[in-house]
Amino acid sequence: MNPAPPAVLTNAFYAFYDLHRPAYDAYAAALLTPEEAQLAVSQLFNLVAGNWTTVVSERDPSAWAWQRHTQAVARRSGYTLTTVENASLLYDKLRLSIDQIATVTGTEPATVTTLLAAARRTRAPTQSRSHRWAFLASPTVPPESRRCTIPCPRLVSM
């Protein structure tokens, strides 16, 4: 199989960038200072761009990039979030829909739903609120308003 022409790879990278950058920015900004957040996201996309042909050969490029992004943010913040805490942060604080979270993190919507259910169970009123997300209240926005105004695309591996 012949490699894809550079223009195709470039366009694919920019589509990936445009789709993921807003959520990556918001996630980093929720956990880091503005300067640190900007650096973390810029360095991540430099890594993705520099390894683009490898990234698109992964089973799910979104999952590959999300893993590196959360690792970079964890290193900079000094605190590693669990997948449940990440899902809760993305849904409750950043107000992403389940489909948006699935797209950004490279997971299935059913997995995101399961993670959010686990987050709700761990936020029982009798537990101490020692996690950084303890301040997250139950969503006050109805689920209908979380739906994408445009179709939520899923990145398809090449």
Phi and psi in radians as a Rosetta constraint file:
Dihedral C 1 N 2 CA 2 C 2 CIRCULARHARMONIC -1.355 0.35
Dihedral N 2 CA 2 C 2 N 3 CIRCULARHARMONIC 2.516 0.35
Dihedral C 2 N 3 CA 3 C 3 CIRCULARHARMONIC -1.156 0.35
Dihedral N 3 CA 3 C 3 N 4 CIRCULARHARMONIC 2.673 0.35
Dihedral C 3 N 4 CA 4 C 4 CIRCULARHARMONIC -1.171 0.35
Dihedral N 4 CA 4 C 4 N 5 CIRCULARHARMONIC 2.558 0.35
Dihedral C 4 N 5 CA 5 C 5 CIRCULARHARMONIC -1.079 0.35
Dihedral N 5 CA 5 C 5 N 6 CIRCULARHARMONIC 2.634 0.35
Dihedral C 5 N 6 CA 6 C 6 CIRCULARHARMONIC -0.972 0.35
Dihedral N 6 CA 6 C 6 N 7 CIRCULARHARMONIC -0.634 0.35
Dihedral C 6 N 7 CA 7 C 7 CIRCULARHARMONIC -1.091 0.35
Dihedral N 7 CA 7 C 7 N 8 CIRCULARHARMONIC -0.672 0.35
Dihedral C 7 N 8 CA 8 C 8 CIRCULARHARMONIC -1.141 0.35
Dihedral N 8 CA 8 C 8 N 9 CIRCULARHARMONIC -0.777 0.35
Dihedral C 8 N 9 CA 9 C 9 CIRCULARHARMONIC -1.117 0.35
Dihedral N 9 CA 9 C 9 N 10 CIRCULARHARMONIC -0.697 0.35
Dihedral C 9 N 10 CA 10 C 10 CIRCULARHARMONIC -1.114 0.35
Dihedral N 10 CA 10 C 10 N 11 CIRCULARHARMONIC -0.823 0.35
Dihedral C 10 N 11 CA 11 C 11 CIRCULARHARMONIC -1.096 0.35
Dihedral N 11 CA 11 C 11 N 12 CIRCULARHARMONIC -0.688 0.35
Dihedral C 11 N 12 CA 12 C 12 CIRCULARHARMONIC -1.117 0.35
Dihedral N 12 CA 12 C 12 N 13 CIRCULARHARMONIC -0.716 0.35
Dihedral C 12 N 13 CA 13 C 13 CIRCULARHARMONIC -1.098 0.35
Dihedral N 13 CA 13 C 13 N 14 CIRCULARHARMONIC -0.802 0.35
Dihedral C 13 N 14 CA 14 C 14 CIRCULARHARMONIC -1.133 0.35
Dihedral N 14 CA 14 C 14 N 15 CIRCULARHARMONIC -0.585 0.35
Dihedral C 14 N 15 CA 15 C 15 CIRCULARHARMONIC -1.145 0.35
Dihedral N 15 CA 15 C 15 N 16 CIRCULARHARMONIC -0.763 0.35
Dihedral C 15 N 16 CA 16 C 16 CIRCULARHARMONIC -1.051 0.35
Dihedral N 16 CA 16 C 16 N 17 CIRCULARHARMONIC -0.816 0.35
Dihedral C 16 N 17 CA 17 C 17 CIRCULARHARMONIC -1.031 0.35
Dihedral N 17 CA 17 C 17 N 18 CIRCULARHARMONIC -0.883 0.35
Dihedral C 17 N 18 CA 18 C 18 CIRCULARHARMONIC -1.099 0.35
Dihedral N 18 CA 18 C 18 N 19 CIRCULARHARMONIC -0.616 0.35
Dihedral C 18 N 19 CA 19 C 19 CIRCULARHARMONIC -1.273 0.35
Dihedral N 19 CA 19 C 19 N 20 CIRCULARHARMONIC -0.702 0.35
Dihedral C 19 N 20 CA 20 C 20 CIRCULARHARMONIC -1.696 0.35
Dihedral N 20 CA 20 C 20 N 21 CIRCULARHARMONIC -0.468 0.35
Dihedral C 20 N 21 CA 21 C 21 CIRCULARHARMONIC -0.963 0.35
Dihedral N 21 CA 21 C 21 N 22 CIRCULARHARMONIC -0.818 0.35
Dihedral C 21 N 22 CA 22 C 22 CIRCULARHARMONIC -1.010 0.35
Dihedral N 22 CA 22 C 22 N 23 CIRCULARHARMONIC -0.769 0.35
Dihedral C 22 N 23 CA 23 C 23 CIRCULARHARMONIC -1.207 0.35
Dihedral N 23 CA 23 C 23 N 24 CIRCULARHARMONIC -0.682 0.35
Dihedral C 23 N 24 CA 24 C 24 CIRCULARHARMONIC -1.114 0.35
Dihedral N 24 CA 24 C 24 N 25 CIRCULARHARMONIC -0.726 0.35
Dihedral C 24 N 25 CA 25 C 25 CIRCULARHARMONIC -1.067 0.35
Dihedral N 25 CA 25 C 25 N 26 CIRCULARHARMONIC -0.834 0.35
Dihedral C 25 N 26 CA 26 C 26 CIRCULARHARMONIC -1.113 0.35
Dihedral N 26 CA 26 C 26 N 27 CIRCULARHARMONIC -0.736 0.35
Dihedral C 26 N 27 CA 27 C 27 CIRCULARHARMONIC -1.075 0.35
Dihedral N 27 CA 27 C 27 N 28 CIRCULARHARMONIC -0.858 0.35
Dihedral C 27 N 28 CA 28 C 28 CIRCULARHARMONIC -1.120 0.35
Dihedral N 28 CA 28 C 28 N 29 CIRCULARHARMONIC -0.704 0.35
Dihedral C 28 N 29 CA 29 C 29 CIRCULARHARMONIC -1.142 0.35
Dihedral N 29 CA 29 C 29 N 30 CIRCULARHARMONIC -0.495 0.35
Dihedral C 29 N 30 CA 30 C 30 CIRCULARHARMONIC -1.262 0.35
Dihedral N 30 CA 30 C 30 N 31 CIRCULARHARMONIC -0.363 0.35
Dihedral C 30 N 31 CA 31 C 31 CIRCULARHARMONIC -2.036 0.35
Dihedral N 31 CA 31 C 31 N 32 CIRCULARHARMONIC -0.266 0.35
Dihedral C 31 N 32 CA 32 C 32 CIRCULARHARMONIC -2.260 0.35
Dihedral N 32 CA 32 C 32 N 33 CIRCULARHARMONIC 2.945 0.35
Dihedral C 32 N 33 CA 33 C 33 CIRCULARHARMONIC -1.169 0.35
Dihedral N 33 CA 33 C 33 N 34 CIRCULARHARMONIC 2.785 0.35
Dihedral C 33 N 34 CA 34 C 34 CIRCULARHARMONIC -0.970 0.35
Dihedral N 34 CA 34 C 34 N 35 CIRCULARHARMONIC -0.699 0.35
Dihedral C 34 N 35 CA 35 C 35 CIRCULARHARMONIC -1.181 0.35
Dihedral N 35 CA 35 C 35 N 36 CIRCULARHARMONIC -0.780 0.35
Dihedral C 35 N 36 CA 36 C 36 CIRCULARHARMONIC -1.120 0.35
Dihedral N 36 CA 36 C 36 N 37 CIRCULARHARMONIC -0.699 0.35
Dihedral C 36 N 37 CA 37 C 37 CIRCULARHARMONIC -1.097 0.35
Dihedral N 37 CA 37 C 37 N 38 CIRCULARHARMONIC -0.792 0.35
Dihedral C 37 N 38 CA 38 C 38 CIRCULARHARMONIC -1.072 0.35
Dihedral N 38 CA 38 C 38 N 39 CIRCULARHARMONIC -0.751 0.35
Dihedral C 38 N 39 CA 39 C 39 CIRCULARHARMONIC -1.110 0.35
Dihedral N 39 CA 39 C 39 N 40 CIRCULARHARMONIC -0.773 0.35
Dihedral C 39 N 40 CA 40 C 40 CIRCULARHARMONIC -1.063 0.35
Dihedral N 40 CA 40 C 40 N 41 CIRCULARHARMONIC -0.787 0.35
Dihedral C 40 N 41 CA 41 C 41 CIRCULARHARMONIC -1.221 0.35
Dihedral N 41 CA 41 C 41 N 42 CIRCULARHARMONIC -0.736 0.35
Dihedral C 41 N 42 CA 42 C 42 CIRCULARHARMONIC -1.078 0.35
Dihedral N 42 CA 42 C 42 N 43 CIRCULARHARMONIC -0.777 0.35
Dihedral C 42 N 43 CA 43 C 43 CIRCULARHARMONIC -1.146 0.35
Dihedral N 43 CA 43 C 43 N 44 CIRCULARHARMONIC -0.638 0.35
Dihedral C 43 N 44 CA 44 C 44 CIRCULARHARMONIC -1.096 0.35
Dihedral N 44 CA 44 C 44 N 45 CIRCULARHARMONIC -0.842 0.35
Dihedral C 44 N 45 CA 45 C 45 CIRCULARHARMONIC -1.220 0.35
Dihedral N 45 CA 45 C 45 N 46 CIRCULARHARMONIC -0.473 0.35
Dihedral C 45 N 46 CA 46 C 46 CIRCULARHARMONIC -1.134 0.35
Dihedral N 46 CA 46 C 46 N 47 CIRCULARHARMONIC -0.720 0.35
Dihedral C 46 N 47 CA 47 C 47 CIRCULARHARMONIC -1.110 0.35
Dihedral N 47 CA 47 C 47 N 48 CIRCULARHARMONIC -0.797 0.35
Dihedral C 47 N 48 CA 48 C 48 CIRCULARHARMONIC -1.096 0.35
Dihedral N 48 CA 48 C 48 N 49 CIRCULARHARMONIC -0.801 0.35
Dihedral C 48 N 49 CA 49 C 49 CIRCULARHARMONIC -1.107 0.35
Dihedral N 49 CA 49 C 49 N 50 CIRCULARHARMONIC -0.723 0.35
Dihedral C 49 N 50 CA 50 C 50 CIRCULARHARMONIC -1.195 0.35
Dihedral N 50 CA 50 C 50 N 51 CIRCULARHARMONIC -0.381 0.35
Dihedral C 50 N 51 CA 51 C 51 CIRCULARHARMONIC -2.089 0.35
Dihedral N 51 CA 51 C 51 N 52 CIRCULARHARMONIC 0.437 0.35
Dihedral C 51 N 52 CA 52 C 52 CIRCULARHARMONIC -0.983 0.35
Dihedral N 52 CA 52 C 52 N 53 CIRCULARHARMONIC -0.769 0.35
Dihedral C 52 N 53 CA 53 C 53 CIRCULARHARMONIC -1.124 0.35
Dihedral N 53 CA 53 C 53 N 54 CIRCULARHARMONIC -0.576 0.35
Dihedral C 53 N 54 CA 54 C 54 CIRCULARHARMONIC -1.268 0.35
Dihedral N 54 CA 54 C 54 N 55 CIRCULARHARMONIC -0.732 0.35
Dihedral C 54 N 55 CA 55 C 55 CIRCULARHARMONIC -1.055 0.35
Dihedral N 55 CA 55 C 55 N 56 CIRCULARHARMONIC -0.811 0.35
Dihedral C 55 N 56 CA 56 C 56 CIRCULARHARMONIC -1.269 0.35
Dihedral N 56 CA 56 C 56 N 57 CIRCULARHARMONIC -0.223 0.35
Dihedral C 56 N 57 CA 57 C 57 CIRCULARHARMONIC -1.526 0.35
Dihedral N 57 CA 57 C 57 N 58 CIRCULARHARMONIC -0.127 0.35
Dihedral C 57 N 58 CA 58 C 58 CIRCULARHARMONIC -1.198 0.35
Dihedral N 58 CA 58 C 58 N 59 CIRCULARHARMONIC 2.767 0.35
Dihedral C 58 N 59 CA 59 C 59 CIRCULARHARMONIC -1.019 0.35
Dihedral N 59 CA 59 C 59 N 60 CIRCULARHARMONIC -0.766 0.35
Dihedral C 59 N 60 CA 60 C 60 CIRCULARHARMONIC -2.454 0.35
Dihedral N 60 CA 60 C 60 N 61 CIRCULARHARMONIC 1.767 0.35
Dihedral C 60 N 61 CA 61 C 61 CIRCULARHARMONIC -1.003 0.35
Dihedral N 61 CA 61 C 61 N 62 CIRCULARHARMONIC -0.581 0.35
Dihedral C 61 N 62 CA 62 C 62 CIRCULARHARMONIC -1.114 0.35
Dihedral N 62 CA 62 C 62 N 63 CIRCULARHARMONIC -0.739 0.35
Dihedral C 62 N 63 CA 63 C 63 CIRCULARHARMONIC -1.138 0.35
Dihedral N 63 CA 63 C 63 N 64 CIRCULARHARMONIC -0.709 0.35
Dihedral C 63 N 64 CA 64 C 64 CIRCULARHARMONIC -1.043 0.35
Dihedral N 64 CA 64 C 64 N 65 CIRCULARHARMONIC -0.859 0.35
Dihedral C 64 N 65 CA 65 C 65 CIRCULARHARMONIC -1.196 0.35
Dihedral N 65 CA 65 C 65 N 66 CIRCULARHARMONIC -0.709 0.35
Dihedral C 65 N 66 CA 66 C 66 CIRCULARHARMONIC -1.086 0.35
Dihedral N 66 CA 66 C 66 N 67 CIRCULARHARMONIC -0.714 0.35
Dihedral C 66 N 67 CA 67 C 67 CIRCULARHARMONIC -1.051 0.35
Dihedral N 67 CA 67 C 67 N 68 CIRCULARHARMONIC -0.791 0.35
Dihedral C 67 N 68 CA 68 C 68 CIRCULARHARMONIC -1.158 0.35
Dihedral N 68 CA 68 C 68 N 69 CIRCULARHARMONIC -0.645 0.35
Dihedral C 68 N 69 CA 69 C 69 CIRCULARHARMONIC -1.144 0.35
Dihedral N 69 CA 69 C 69 N 70 CIRCULARHARMONIC -0.819 0.35
Dihedral C 69 N 70 CA 70 C 70 CIRCULARHARMONIC -1.156 0.35
Dihedral N 70 CA 70 C 70 N 71 CIRCULARHARMONIC -0.592 0.35
Dihedral C 70 N 71 CA 71 C 71 CIRCULARHARMONIC -1.138 0.35
Dihedral N 71 CA 71 C 71 N 72 CIRCULARHARMONIC -0.758 0.35
Dihedral C 71 N 72 CA 72 C 72 CIRCULARHARMONIC -1.128 0.35
Dihedral N 72 CA 72 C 72 N 73 CIRCULARHARMONIC -0.750 0.35
Dihedral C 72 N 73 CA 73 C 73 CIRCULARHARMONIC -1.141 0.35
Dihedral N 73 CA 73 C 73 N 74 CIRCULARHARMONIC -0.694 0.35
Dihedral C 73 N 74 CA 74 C 74 CIRCULARHARMONIC -1.088 0.35
Dihedral N 74 CA 74 C 74 N 75 CIRCULARHARMONIC -0.763 0.35
Dihedral C 74 N 75 CA 75 C 75 CIRCULARHARMONIC -1.064 0.35
Dihedral N 75 CA 75 C 75 N 76 CIRCULARHARMONIC -0.744 0.35
Dihedral C 75 N 76 CA 76 C 76 CIRCULARHARMONIC -1.269 0.35
Dihedral N 76 CA 76 C 76 N 77 CIRCULARHARMONIC -0.584 0.35
Dihedral C 76 N 77 CA 77 C 77 CIRCULARHARMONIC -1.552 0.35
Dihedral N 77 CA 77 C 77 N 78 CIRCULARHARMONIC -0.389 0.35
Dihedral C 77 N 78 CA 78 C 78 CIRCULARHARMONIC 1.433 0.35
Dihedral N 78 CA 78 C 78 N 79 CIRCULARHARMONIC 0.201 0.35
Dihedral C 78 N 79 CA 79 C 79 CIRCULARHARMONIC -2.470 0.35
Dihedral N 79 CA 79 C 79 N 80 CIRCULARHARMONIC 2.201 0.35
Dihedral C 79 N 80 CA 80 C 80 CIRCULARHARMONIC -1.713 0.35
Dihedral N 80 CA 80 C 80 N 81 CIRCULARHARMONIC 2.165 0.35
Dihedral C 80 N 81 CA 81 C 81 CIRCULARHARMONIC -1.493 0.35
Dihedral N 81 CA 81 C 81 N 82 CIRCULARHARMONIC 2.598 0.35
Dihedral C 81 N 82 CA 82 C 82 CIRCULARHARMONIC -1.368 0.35
Dihedral N 82 CA 82 C 82 N 83 CIRCULARHARMONIC 2.940 0.35
Dihedral C 82 N 83 CA 83 C 83 CIRCULARHARMONIC -1.120 0.35
Dihedral N 83 CA 83 C 83 N 84 CIRCULARHARMONIC -0.552 0.35
Dihedral C 83 N 84 CA 84 C 84 CIRCULARHARMONIC -1.169 0.35
Dihedral N 84 CA 84 C 84 N 85 CIRCULARHARMONIC -0.795 0.35
Dihedral C 84 N 85 CA 85 C 85 CIRCULARHARMONIC -1.121 0.35
Dihedral N 85 CA 85 C 85 N 86 CIRCULARHARMONIC -0.671 0.35
Dihedral C 85 N 86 CA 86 C 86 CIRCULARHARMONIC -1.075 0.35
Dihedral N 86 CA 86 C 86 N 87 CIRCULARHARMONIC -0.826 0.35
Dihedral C 86 N 87 CA 87 C 87 CIRCULARHARMONIC -1.067 0.35
Dihedral N 87 CA 87 C 87 N 88 CIRCULARHARMONIC -0.740 0.35
Dihedral C 87 N 88 CA 88 C 88 CIRCULARHARMONIC -1.111 0.35
Dihedral N 88 CA 88 C 88 N 89 CIRCULARHARMONIC -0.767 0.35
Dihedral C 88 N 89 CA 89 C 89 CIRCULARHARMONIC -1.065 0.35
Dihedral N 89 CA 89 C 89 N 90 CIRCULARHARMONIC -0.828 0.35
Dihedral C 89 N 90 CA 90 C 90 CIRCULARHARMONIC -1.120 0.35
Dihedral N 90 CA 90 C 90 N 91 CIRCULARHARMONIC -0.660 0.35
Dihedral C 90 N 91 CA 91 C 91 CIRCULARHARMONIC -1.466 0.35
Dihedral N 91 CA 91 C 91 N 92 CIRCULARHARMONIC -0.903 0.35
Dihedral C 91 N 92 CA 92 C 92 CIRCULARHARMONIC -1.382 0.35
Dihedral N 92 CA 92 C 92 N 93 CIRCULARHARMONIC -0.743 0.35
Dihedral C 92 N 93 CA 93 C 93 CIRCULARHARMONIC -1.628 0.35
Dihedral N 93 CA 93 C 93 N 94 CIRCULARHARMONIC -0.768 0.35
Dihedral C 93 N 94 CA 94 C 94 CIRCULARHARMONIC -1.565 0.35
Dihedral N 94 CA 94 C 94 N 95 CIRCULARHARMONIC -0.126 0.35
Dihedral C 94 N 95 CA 95 C 95 CIRCULARHARMONIC 1.063 0.35
Dihedral N 95 CA 95 C 95 N 96 CIRCULARHARMONIC 0.631 0.35
Dihedral C 95 N 96 CA 96 C 96 CIRCULARHARMONIC -1.444 0.35
Dihedral N 96 CA 96 C 96 N 97 CIRCULARHARMONIC 2.583 0.35
Dihedral C 96 N 97 CA 97 C 97 CIRCULARHARMONIC -1.334 0.35
Dihedral N 97 CA 97 C 97 N 98 CIRCULARHARMONIC 2.926 0.35
Dihedral C 97 N 98 CA 98 C 98 CIRCULARHARMONIC -1.060 0.35
Dihedral N 98 CA 98 C 98 N 99 CIRCULARHARMONIC -0.738 0.35
Dihedral C 98 N 99 CA 99 C 99 CIRCULARHARMONIC -1.122 0.35
Dihedral N 99 CA 99 C 99 N 100 CIRCULARHARMONIC -0.693 0.35
Dihedral C 99 N 100 CA 100 C 100 CIRCULARHARMONIC -1.126 0.35
Dihedral N 100 CA 100 C 100 N 101 CIRCULARHARMONIC -0.752 0.35
Dihedral C 100 N 101 CA 101 C 101 CIRCULARHARMONIC -1.087 0.35
Dihedral N 101 CA 101 C 101 N 102 CIRCULARHARMONIC -0.767 0.35
Dihedral C 101 N 102 CA 102 C 102 CIRCULARHARMONIC -1.052 0.35
Dihedral N 102 CA 102 C 102 N 103 CIRCULARHARMONIC -0.731 0.35
Dihedral C 102 N 103 CA 103 C 103 CIRCULARHARMONIC -1.144 0.35
Dihedral N 103 CA 103 C 103 N 104 CIRCULARHARMONIC -0.827 0.35
Dihedral C 103 N 104 CA 104 C 104 CIRCULARHARMONIC -1.188 0.35
Dihedral N 104 CA 104 C 104 N 105 CIRCULARHARMONIC -0.688 0.35
Dihedral C 104 N 105 CA 105 C 105 CIRCULARHARMONIC -1.599 0.35
Dihedral N 105 CA 105 C 105 N 106 CIRCULARHARMONIC -0.174 0.35
Dihedral C 105 N 106 CA 106 C 106 CIRCULARHARMONIC 1.286 0.35
Dihedral N 106 CA 106 C 106 N 107 CIRCULARHARMONIC 0.545 0.35
Dihedral C 106 N 107 CA 107 C 107 CIRCULARHARMONIC -2.046 0.35
Dihedral N 107 CA 107 C 107 N 108 CIRCULARHARMONIC 2.973 0.35
Dihedral C 107 N 108 CA 108 C 108 CIRCULARHARMONIC -1.416 0.35
Dihedral N 108 CA 108 C 108 N 109 CIRCULARHARMONIC 2.576 0.35
Dihedral C 108 N 109 CA 109 C 109 CIRCULARHARMONIC -0.974 0.35
Dihedral N 109 CA 109 C 109 N 110 CIRCULARHARMONIC -0.618 0.35
Dihedral C 109 N 110 CA 110 C 110 CIRCULARHARMONIC -1.113 0.35
Dihedral N 110 CA 110 C 110 N 111 CIRCULARHARMONIC -0.636 0.35
Dihedral C 110 N 111 CA 111 C 111 CIRCULARHARMONIC -1.159 0.35
Dihedral N 111 CA 111 C 111 N 112 CIRCULARHARMONIC -0.736 0.35
Dihedral C 111 N 112 CA 112 C 112 CIRCULARHARMONIC -1.080 0.35
Dihedral N 112 CA 112 C 112 N 113 CIRCULARHARMONIC -0.762 0.35
Dihedral C 112 N 113 CA 113 C 113 CIRCULARHARMONIC -1.044 0.35
Dihedral N 113 CA 113 C 113 N 114 CIRCULARHARMONIC -0.733 0.35
Dihedral C 113 N 114 CA 114 C 114 CIRCULARHARMONIC -1.120 0.35
Dihedral N 114 CA 114 C 114 N 115 CIRCULARHARMONIC -0.744 0.35
Dihedral C 114 N 115 CA 115 C 115 CIRCULARHARMONIC -1.108 0.35
Dihedral N 115 CA 115 C 115 N 116 CIRCULARHARMONIC -0.699 0.35
Dihedral C 115 N 116 CA 116 C 116 CIRCULARHARMONIC -1.184 0.35
Dihedral N 116 CA 116 C 116 N 117 CIRCULARHARMONIC -0.635 0.35
Dihedral C 116 N 117 CA 117 C 117 CIRCULARHARMONIC -1.118 0.35
Dihedral N 117 CA 117 C 117 N 118 CIRCULARHARMONIC -0.710 0.35
Dihedral C 117 N 118 CA 118 C 118 CIRCULARHARMONIC -1.120 0.35
Dihedral N 118 CA 118 C 118 N 119 CIRCULARHARMONIC -0.668 0.35
Dihedral C 118 N 119 CA 119 C 119 CIRCULARHARMONIC -1.121 0.35
Dihedral N 119 CA 119 C 119 N 120 CIRCULARHARMONIC -0.707 0.35
Dihedral C 119 N 120 CA 120 C 120 CIRCULARHARMONIC -1.127 0.35
Dihedral N 120 CA 120 C 120 N 121 CIRCULARHARMONIC -0.678 0.35
Dihedral C 120 N 121 CA 121 C 121 CIRCULARHARMONIC -1.148 0.35
Dihedral N 121 CA 121 C 121 N 122 CIRCULARHARMONIC -0.640 0.35
Dihedral C 121 N 122 CA 122 C 122 CIRCULARHARMONIC -1.366 0.35
Dihedral N 122 CA 122 C 122 N 123 CIRCULARHARMONIC -0.221 0.35
Dihedral C 122 N 123 CA 123 C 123 CIRCULARHARMONIC -1.687 0.35
Dihedral N 123 CA 123 C 123 N 124 CIRCULARHARMONIC 0.551 0.35
Dihedral C 123 N 124 CA 124 C 124 CIRCULARHARMONIC -1.079 0.35
Dihedral N 124 CA 124 C 124 N 125 CIRCULARHARMONIC 2.535 0.35
Dihedral C 124 N 125 CA 125 C 125 CIRCULARHARMONIC -1.054 0.35
Dihedral N 125 CA 125 C 125 N 126 CIRCULARHARMONIC -0.395 0.35
Dihedral C 125 N 126 CA 126 C 126 CIRCULARHARMONIC -1.457 0.35
Dihedral N 126 CA 126 C 126 N 127 CIRCULARHARMONIC -0.219 0.35
Dihedral C 126 N 127 CA 127 C 127 CIRCULARHARMONIC -1.444 0.35
Dihedral N 127 CA 127 C 127 N 128 CIRCULARHARMONIC 2.654 0.35
Dihedral C 127 N 128 CA 128 C 128 CIRCULARHARMONIC -1.251 0.35
Dihedral N 128 CA 128 C 128 N 129 CIRCULARHARMONIC 2.633 0.35
Dihedral C 128 N 129 CA 129 C 129 CIRCULARHARMONIC -1.772 0.35
Dihedral N 129 CA 129 C 129 N 130 CIRCULARHARMONIC 1.167 0.35
Dihedral C 129 N 130 CA 130 C 130 CIRCULARHARMONIC -1.575 0.35
Dihedral N 130 CA 130 C 130 N 131 CIRCULARHARMONIC -0.282 0.35
Dihedral C 130 N 131 CA 131 C 131 CIRCULARHARMONIC -1.290 0.35
Dihedral N 131 CA 131 C 131 N 132 CIRCULARHARMONIC 2.727 0.35
Dihedral C 131 N 132 CA 132 C 132 CIRCULARHARMONIC -1.125 0.35
Dihedral N 132 CA 132 C 132 N 133 CIRCULARHARMONIC -0.350 0.35
Dihedral C 132 N 133 CA 133 C 133 CIRCULARHARMONIC -1.670 0.35
Dihedral N 133 CA 133 C 133 N 134 CIRCULARHARMONIC 0.224 0.35
Dihedral C 133 N 134 CA 134 C 134 CIRCULARHARMONIC -1.025 0.35
Dihedral N 134 CA 134 C 134 N 135 CIRCULARHARMONIC -0.474 0.35
Dihedral C 134 N 135 CA 135 C 135 CIRCULARHARMONIC -1.316 0.35
Dihedral N 135 CA 135 C 135 N 136 CIRCULARHARMONIC -0.168 0.35
Dihedral C 135 N 136 CA 136 C 136 CIRCULARHARMONIC -1.245 0.35
Dihedral N 136 CA 136 C 136 N 137 CIRCULARHARMONIC 2.086 0.35
Dihedral C 136 N 137 CA 137 C 137 CIRCULARHARMONIC -1.555 0.35
Dihedral N 137 CA 137 C 137 N 138 CIRCULARHARMONIC 2.914 0.35
Dihedral C 137 N 138 CA 138 C 138 CIRCULARHARMONIC -1.068 0.35
Dihedral N 138 CA 138 C 138 N 139 CIRCULARHARMONIC 2.563 0.35
Dihedral C 138 N 139 CA 139 C 139 CIRCULARHARMONIC -1.031 0.35
Dihedral N 139 CA 139 C 139 N 140 CIRCULARHARMONIC 2.375 0.35
Dihedral C 139 N 140 CA 140 C 140 CIRCULARHARMONIC -1.735 0.35
Dihedral N 140 CA 140 C 140 N 141 CIRCULARHARMONIC -0.148 0.35
Dihedral C 140 N 141 CA 141 C 141 CIRCULARHARMONIC -1.571 0.35
Dihedral N 141 CA 141 C 141 N 142 CIRCULARHARMONIC 2.291 0.35
Dihedral C 141 N 142 CA 142 C 142 CIRCULARHARMONIC -1.107 0.35
Dihedral N 142 CA 142 C 142 N 143 CIRCULARHARMONIC 2.596 0.35
Dihedral C 142 N 143 CA 143 C 143 CIRCULARHARMONIC -0.965 0.35
Dihedral N 143 CA 143 C 143 N 144 CIRCULARHARMONIC -0.537 0.35
Dihedral C 143 N 144 CA 144 C 144 CIRCULARHARMONIC -1.076 0.35
Dihedral N 144 CA 144 C 144 N 145 CIRCULARHARMONIC -0.577 0.35
Dihedral C 144 N 145 CA 145 C 145 CIRCULARHARMONIC -1.329 0.35
Dihedral N 145 CA 145 C 145 N 146 CIRCULARHARMONIC -0.193 0.35
Dihedral C 145 N 146 CA 146 C 146 CIRCULARHARMONIC -1.482 0.35
Dihedral N 146 CA 146 C 146 N 147 CIRCULARHARMONIC -0.192 0.35
Dihedral C 146 N 147 CA 147 C 147 CIRCULARHARMONIC -1.134 0.35
Dihedral N 147 CA 147 C 147 N 148 CIRCULARHARMONIC 2.579 0.35
Dihedral C 147 N 148 CA 148 C 148 CIRCULARHARMONIC -1.112 0.35
Dihedral N 148 CA 148 C 148 N 149 CIRCULARHARMONIC 2.425 0.35
Dihedral C 148 N 149 CA 149 C 149 CIRCULARHARMONIC -1.335 0.35
Dihedral N 149 CA 149 C 149 N 150 CIRCULARHARMONIC -0.380 0.35
Dihedral C 149 N 150 CA 150 C 150 CIRCULARHARMONIC -2.147 0.35
Dihedral N 150 CA 150 C 150 N 151 CIRCULARHARMONIC 2.836 0.35
Dihedral C 150 N 151 CA 151 C 151 CIRCULARHARMONIC -1.006 0.35
Dihedral N 151 CA 151 C 151 N 152 CIRCULARHARMONIC 2.389 0.35
Dihedral C 151 N 152 CA 152 C 152 CIRCULARHARMONIC -1.450 0.35
Dihedral N 152 CA 152 C 152 N 153 CIRCULARHARMONIC 1.810 0.35
Dihedral C 152 N 153 CA 153 C 153 CIRCULARHARMONIC -1.280 0.35
Dihedral N 153 CA 153 C 153 N 154 CIRCULARHARMONIC 2.624 0.35
Dihedral C 153 N 154 CA 154 C 154 CIRCULARHARMONIC -1.887 0.35
Dihedral N 154 CA 154 C 154 N 155 CIRCULARHARMONIC 2.311 0.35
Dihedral C 154 N 155 CA 155 C 155 CIRCULARHARMONIC -1.271 0.35
Dihedral N 155 CA 155 C 155 N 156 CIRCULARHARMONIC 2.201 0.35
Dihedral C 155 N 156 CA 156 C 156 CIRCULARHARMONIC -1.767 0.35
Dihedral N 156 CA 156 C 156 N 157 CIRCULARHARMONIC 2.281 0.35
Dihedral C 156 N 157 CA 157 C 157 CIRCULARHARMONIC -1.133 0.35
Dihedral N 157 CA 157 C 157 N 158 CIRCULARHARMONIC 2.516 0.35
